[in-house]
């Protein structure tokens, strides 16, 4: 007799996904979370890398990677994501006890409702942890700094999930989910899906077991349907019935109805190639992105002026420290002597912060006698990382009145 092999493996996959989903927000690498988008600092943490929301190129490469990966999986393996990995379908299986809501007396029904709502709030909390660091989340809920905003978000999201788990369930997969709408566009005759084996169609005894267990309530015997999520329940249900007759299931995962595997076809090959390339580009950009960004701009409130035998210009040093450690930045002017930088030439920046520092450069008056603008090379040194970079700045000769010239 055939056993429910696919459902056994789906339970294992669900257990792994639940464990990963719960633990990932609590894991850190080099002081950064393994996977969250911090809405307080607008940082995206991925495998220990910290990307600011204004870092366009790495985020673009990451977006393209997930887009092409989505296309490749859909074109090649169909809706295998929906039936095995999607949080919606995983949650439906975890809350399947609510489907027997009409069975039992009032206390049993009440208990199921309370249990479902409690589970919904817990799942909502888990989702929020991917946007709010756990240190802040728990402190604002149970610590001295209670946050009405976080509490409201938790209850609102939990209530929406509760209504979804109780009333909507797999109807979302069959109707609202945009993935099912894209399925008909991205599928071709070689895409993996659940099919009734054509040459065995006449062996069907019309027991309707496949229809009864279907998550989205379709009849897969009628051919492919965009509502099918490839959960394989029909395969196992048919295997149980046909196994009693000494036969195998009439349904199977097949690459098209004829089961012709063509992994090297154009659509699959191109989407896989673009997925790999975009991932490589993302890694290269993310690794090479500096943790400390420095910009130098003129200080508009300070007009160039003479101070005794020196000409003075003002500048603003903008330092954005994306690292988890304090950074010390020192500045100096290359290939020039007899200058002064006041009031400071060394600046300290706290972790995960952006600060502006005003400084003034003084040059000897005679350096500007023959030119109105002097181009300087400002060397910026990161004391901790032992790295440096050059920023070109313009030093302007002060404008003096005719009386002052005399």
C-alpha positions as CSV (number, residue, x, y, z in Angstrom):
1,X,0.0,0.0,0.0
2,X,1.3,3.4,-1.0
3,X,2.1,5.9,1.8
4,X,1.8,9.7,1.9
5,X,5.4,10.3,1.0
6,X,5.0,13.8,-0.3
7,X,3.0,15.0,2.7
8,X,5.6,13.5,5.0
9,X,8.4,15.5,3.2
10,X,6.2,18.6,3.2
11,X,5.9,18.3,7.0
12,X,9.7,18.1,7.3
13,X,10.0,21.2,5.1
14,X,7.4,23.1,7.1
15,X,9.2,22.2,10.4
16,X,12.5,23.5,9.0
17,X,10.8,26.7,7.7
18,X,9.2,27.4,11.0
19,X,12.5,26.9,12.9
20,X,14.3,29.2,10.4
21,X,11.5,31.8,10.4
22,X,11.5,32.1,14.2
23,X,15.3,32.1,14.7
24,X,16.6,34.2,11.8
25,X,15.7,37.6,13.4
26,X,17.8,36.7,16.5
27,X,21.0,35.6,14.6
28,X,23.8,38.2,14.2
29,X,27.0,38.2,12.2
30,X,29.6,40.8,12.9
31,X,27.1,42.7,14.9
32,X,24.6,42.8,12.1
33,X,21.4,40.8,11.9
34,X,21.3,37.8,9.5
35,X,18.2,39.0,7.7
36,X,16.0,42.0,8.6
37,X,15.1,45.4,7.2
38,X,15.5,47.8,10.1
39,X,12.8,50.5,9.7
40,X,14.4,52.6,12.4
41,X,17.7,53.0,10.5
42,X,16.5,52.1,7.0
43,X,19.2,49.4,6.8
44,X,18.9,46.1,5.1
45,X,20.8,43.3,6.8
46,X,21.6,40.3,4.7
47,X,24.0,37.5,5.9
48,X,25.9,40.0,8.1
49,X,26.1,42.7,5.4
50,X,24.6,46.1,6.2
51,X,23.1,48.1,3.3
52,X,21.7,51.6,3.7
53,X,18.5,52.4,1.9
54,X,20.4,55.1,-0.1
55,X,22.9,52.6,-1.4
56,X,21.2,52.2,-4.7
57,X,23.5,49.8,-6.6
58,X,23.7,46.9,-4.2
59,X,19.9,47.1,-3.5
60,X,19.2,47.2,-7.2
61,X,21.4,44.2,-7.8
62,X,19.6,42.4,-4.9
63,X,16.2,43.2,-6.3
64,X,17.2,41.9,-9.8
65,X,18.6,38.7,-8.2
66,X,15.3,37.9,-6.5
67,X,13.3,38.9,-9.6
68,X,15.3,36.6,-11.9
69,X,15.3,33.8,-9.3
70,X,11.5,34.1,-9.1
71,X,11.3,33.9,-12.9
72,X,13.7,30.9,-13.1
73,X,11.8,28.9,-10.4
74,X,8.4,29.6,-11.9
75,X,9.5,28.8,-15.5
76,X,11.3,25.6,-14.5
77,X,9.5,24.3,-11.4
78,X,6.1,26.0,-11.6
79,X,4.3,26.7,-8.3
80,X,6.6,24.5,-6.2
81,X,7.2,27.6,-4.1
82,X,3.4,27.9,-3.4
83,X,2.9,24.3,-2.2
84,X,6.1,23.8,-0.3
85,X,7.7,27.1,0.8
86,X,5.2,30.0,0.7
87,X,4.5,31.4,4.2
88,X,0.8,31.5,3.3
89,X,0.5,27.8,2.6
90,X,2.8,26.9,5.5
91,X,0.5,28.9,7.8
92,X,-2.5,27.2,6.4
93,X,-1.2,23.8,7.3
94,X,-0.2,25.0,10.8
95,X,-3.7,26.3,11.4
96,X,-5.6,23.5,9.7
97,X,-7.4,22.7,13.0
98,X,-9.7,25.6,12.3
99,X,-11.2,23.7,9.3
100,X,-13.0,21.5,11.7
101,X,-14.5,24.5,13.5
102,X,-18.1,23.3,13.0
103,X,-17.3,20.1,14.8
104,X,-17.6,20.0,18.5
105,X,-19.5,21.9,21.2
106,X,-19.3,25.6,22.1
107,X,-16.3,25.3,24.5
108,X,-14.3,23.4,21.8
109,X,-15.2,26.1,19.2
110,X,-14.2,28.9,21.6
111,X,-10.9,27.2,22.4
112,X,-10.1,26.9,18.7
113,X,-10.9,30.6,18.1
114,X,-8.7,31.7,21.1
115,X,-5.9,29.4,20.0
116,X,-6.1,30.6,16.4
117,X,-6.0,34.3,17.5
118,X,-3.0,33.6,19.9
119,X,-1.2,31.9,17.1
120,X,-2.0,34.7,14.7
121,X,-0.5,37.3,17.1
122,X,2.6,35.1,17.6
123,X,3.1,34.9,13.8
124,X,2.5,38.7,13.5
125,X,5.2,39.3,16.1
126,X,7.6,37.0,14.2
127,X,6.9,39.1,11.0
128,X,7.5,42.4,12.8
129,X,10.9,41.1,14.0
130,X,12.0,41.2,10.4
131,X,11.5,45.0,10.5
132,X,12.1,45.9,14.1
133,X,15.3,44.6,15.8
134,X,14.3,42.2,18.6
135,X,16.2,44.4,21.2
136,X,13.9,47.3,20.4
137,X,10.7,45.2,19.9
138,X,10.7,43.4,23.2
139,X,11.9,46.5,25.1
140,X,9.1,48.6,23.7
141,X,6.5,46.0,24.5
142,X,7.7,44.7,27.9
143,X,10.2,47.3,29.0
144,X,10.0,50.7,30.5
145,X,9.6,52.5,27.1
146,X,6.2,51.1,26.1
147,X,5.4,51.8,22.4
148,X,1.8,52.2,21.4
149,X,2.8,52.2,17.8
150,X,4.5,48.7,18.0
151,X,1.6,47.4,20.1
152,X,-1.0,48.7,17.6
153,X,1.0,47.2,14.7
154,X,1.1,43.9,16.5
155,X,-2.6,43.7,17.2
156,X,-3.6,45.0,13.8
157,X,-1.4,42.6,11.9
158,X,-2.4,39.7,14.2
159,X,-6.1,40.5,13.6
160,X,-5.6,40.6,9.9
161,X,-3.8,37.2,10.0
162,X,-6.5,35.8,12.2
163,X,-9.2,36.7,9.7
164,X,-7.0,35.3,6.9
165,X,-6.5,32.0,8.6
166,X,-10.1,31.7,9.6
167,X,-12.1,33.0,6.6
168,X,-9.8,33.3,3.6
169,X,-7.3,30.5,3.7
170,X,-6.5,28.9,0.3
171,X,-9.0,31.2,-1.4
172,X,-6.1,33.7,-1.4
173,X,-3.9,31.4,-3.4
174,X,-6.6,30.7,-6.0
175,X,-7.9,34.3,-6.4
176,X,-6.0,37.2,-4.9
177,X,-2.4,36.0,-5.1
178,X,-0.7,37.6,-8.2
179,X,1.6,34.6,-8.5
180,X,-1.3,32.4,-9.7
181,X,-2.1,35.1,-12.3
182,X,1.4,35.2,-13.6
183,X,1.5,31.4,-13.7
184,X,-0.4,31.2,-17.0
185,X,2.1,33.7,-18.5
186,X,5.3,32.1,-17.3
187,X,4.4,28.4,-17.7
188,X,5.3,26.5,-20.9
189,X,4.9,22.9,-22.0
190,X,8.0,21.8,-20.0
191,X,7.3,23.5,-16.7
192,X,7.0,21.1,-13.6
193,X,3.5,20.7,-12.4
194,X,1.1,18.1,-11.0
195,X,-0.5,16.2,-13.9
196,X,-2.8,13.2,-14.3
197,X,-0.7,10.6,-16.2
198,X,-2.4,10.7,-19.7
199,X,-1.9,7.0,-20.5
200,X,-3.5,6.0,-17.3
201,X,-6.5,8.3,-17.4
202,X,-8.9,5.3,-18.1
203,X,-7.8,3.7,-14.8
204,X,-9.6,6.4,-12.7
205,X,-12.4,4.9,-10.6
206,X,-14.0,8.3,-10.0
207,X,-13.5,8.1,-6.2
208,X,-13.0,11.8,-6.0
209,X,-10.3,11.5,-3.4
210,X,-8.1,13.9,-5.3
211,X,-10.8,16.5,-5.3
212,X,-11.7,16.1,-1.7
213,X,-8.1,16.7,-0.4
214,X,-7.3,19.5,-2.9
215,X,-6.3,22.7,-1.0
216,X,-7.8,25.0,-3.5
217,X,-10.9,22.8,-4.3
218,X,-10.1,22.1,-8.0
219,X,-10.4,19.0,-10.1
220,X,-6.9,18.3,-11.3
221,X,-8.2,15.6,-13.6
222,X,-9.6,18.2,-15.9
223,X,-6.1,19.5,-16.7
224,X,-3.9,22.3,-15.4
225,X,-5.5,25.0,-13.4
226,X,-3.9,28.3,-12.3
227,X,-5.2,27.7,-8.8
228,X,-3.2,24.5,-8.4
229,X,-0.4,25.1,-5.9
230,X,1.5,21.9,-6.5
231,X,1.0,20.6,-2.9
232,X,0.9,17.0,-4.1
233,X,-2.0,16.1,-1.8
234,X,-3.9,14.6,-4.8
235,X,-0.9,12.4,-5.6
236,X,-0.8,10.9,-2.1
237,X,-4.6,10.6,-1.9
238,X,-4.8,8.7,-5.2
239,X,-1.8,6.6,-4.1
240,X,-3.7,5.5,-1.0
241,X,-6.7,4.4,-3.1
242,X,-4.9,2.9,-6.0
243,X,-2.4,1.2,-3.6
244,X,-5.3,-1.1,-2.5
245,X,-5.5,-2.2,-6.1
246,X,-1.8,-2.8,-6.3
247,X,-1.3,0.2,-8.5
248,X,0.6,3.5,-8.2
249,X,-1.0,7.0,-8.1
250,X,-2.6,8.3,-11.3
251,X,-1.0,11.7,-10.6
252,X,2.6,12.7,-10.6
253,X,5.0,15.7,-10.8
254,X,5.7,16.0,-14.5
255,X,7.6,18.4,-16.7
256,X,4.6,19.1,-18.9
257,X,1.9,16.6,-19.6
258,X,4.3,14.5,-21.7
259,X,7.0,14.8,-19.0
260,X,9.8,16.0,-21.3
261,X,12.6,17.6,-19.3
262,X,14.3,20.5,-21.0
263,X,16.3,22.5,-18.5
264,X,18.4,24.0,-21.3
265,X,15.5,25.6,-23.1
266,X,15.8,29.3,-23.8
267,X,13.5,30.7,-21.1
268,X,15.0,28.5,-18.3
269,X,18.6,29.1,-19.4
270,X,18.3,32.8,-19.7
271,X,16.6,33.3,-16.4
272,X,19.1,31.1,-14.6
273,X,22.0,32.9,-16.3
274,X,20.6,36.3,-15.2
275,X,20.0,35.0,-11.7
276,X,23.6,33.9,-11.3
277,X,25.0,37.1,-12.8
278,X,22.9,39.4,-10.7
279,X,23.9,37.5,-7.5
280,X,27.6,37.8,-8.4
281,X,27.2,41.5,-9.1
282,X,25.4,42.0,-5.8
283,X,28.1,40.2,-3.8
284,X,30.9,42.2,-5.5
285,X,29.1,45.5,-4.9
286,X,28.1,44.7,-1.4
287,X,31.6,43.6,-0.4
288,X,33.3,46.6,-2.0
289,X,30.8,49.1,-0.5
290,X,32.5,51.2,2.1
291,X,31.1,51.1,5.6
292,X,32.1,54.7,6.2
293,X,30.9,57.3,3.6
294,X,32.5,60.7,3.7
295,X,31.6,63.9,1.7
296,X,33.1,67.4,1.9
297,X,30.9,70.4,0.9
298,X,31.6,74.2,1.2
299,X,30.3,75.9,4.4
300,X,27.8,78.3,2.9
301,X,27.5,80.4,6.1
302,X,31.2,81.3,6.0
303,X,32.4,83.5,3.2
304,X,36.1,83.2,2.3
305,X,38.1,85.9,4.2
306,X,41.5,87.0,5.2
307,X,42.7,86.5,8.8
308,X,46.0,88.3,9.3
309,X,48.4,86.7,6.9
310,X,46.1,83.8,6.1
311,X,43.1,83.2,3.8
312,X,40.4,81.1,5.3
313,X,37.7,78.9,3.8
314,X,35.0,76.9,5.6
315,X,33.9,73.3,4.9
316,X,31.5,70.8,6.2
317,X,32.6,67.2,6.6
318,X,29.7,64.8,6.4
319,X,30.5,61.3,7.8
320,X,28.1,58.4,7.7
321,X,29.2,55.5,9.8
322,X,27.4,52.3,8.8
323,X,29.6,50.1,10.9
324,X,28.8,48.8,14.4
325,X,32.0,50.4,15.9
326,X,33.2,53.9,16.6
327,X,35.2,55.4,13.7
328,X,37.9,58.0,13.9
329,X,38.5,60.1,10.8
330,X,41.5,62.4,10.3
331,X,42.0,64.9,7.5
332,X,45.1,66.5,6.1
333,X,46.0,68.3,2.8
334,X,48.4,66.5,0.6
335,X,51.4,68.1,-1.2
336,X,51.1,71.3,0.7
337,X,52.9,72.9,3.6
338,X,52.2,75.9,5.8
339,X,48.5,75.4,6.2
340,X,46.2,75.1,9.2
341,X,43.0,73.1,9.8
342,X,40.9,74.4,12.7
343,X,39.3,73.8,15.1
344,X,39.9,70.1,14.7
345,X,41.4,67.8,12.1
346,X,40.3,64.5,13.9
347,X,36.6,63.5,14.2
348,X,34.9,60.7,15.9
349,X,31.6,59.2,14.8
350,X,29.4,56.8,16.7
351,X,28.2,53.5,15.2
352,X,25.2,53.6,12.8
353,X,25.1,57.4,12.8
354,X,25.6,60.3,10.4
355,X,27.2,63.5,11.7
356,X,28.3,66.9,10.2
357,X,31.5,68.6,11.3
358,X,32.6,72.1,10.4
359,X,36.2,72.9,9.8
360,X,38.3,75.7,8.4
361,X,41.4,75.6,6.2
362,X,43.8,78.5,6.4
363,X,46.4,79.1,3.7
364,X,49.2,81.7,3.4
365,X,48.0,84.8,1.6
366,X,50.7,84.7,-1.1
367,X,49.5,81.2,-2.4
368,X,46.5,83.0,-3.9
369,X,48.2,86.0,-5.5
370,X,48.2,84.5,-9.0
371,X,44.9,82.4,-8.9
372,X,41.4,83.0,-7.7
373,X,40.8,79.3,-7.0
374,X,43.2,76.8,-5.7
375,X,42.4,73.1,-6.0
376,X,43.4,71.1,-2.9
377,X,43.7,67.4,-2.3
378,X,42.1,66.6,1.1
379,X,43.3,63.2,2.4
380,X,40.7,61.5,4.6
381,X,42.1,58.7,6.8
382,X,40.1,56.1,8.6
383,X,42.2,55.4,11.7
384,X,40.6,52.1,12.6
385,X,40.6,50.5,9.1
386,X,43.9,52.1,8.1
387,X,42.3,53.2,4.8
388,X,42.4,56.6,3.1
389,X,40.8,58.4,0.2
390,X,41.3,61.7,-1.6
391,X,38.6,64.4,-2.0
392,X,39.2,67.3,-4.2
393,X,38.1,70.6,-2.7
394,X,38.3,74.2,-4.1
395,X,39.9,76.9,-2.0
396,X,38.6,80.4,-3.1
397,X,40.5,83.6,-2.8
398,X,38.6,86.1,-0.6
399,X,36.9,89.0,-2.3
400,X,38.1,92.3,-0.9
401,X,36.9,95.9,-1.4
402,X,39.0,98.5,-3.1
403,X,39.6,100.2,0.2
404,X,40.9,97.1,1.8
405,X,43.3,96.5,-1.1
406,X,44.8,99.9,-0.6
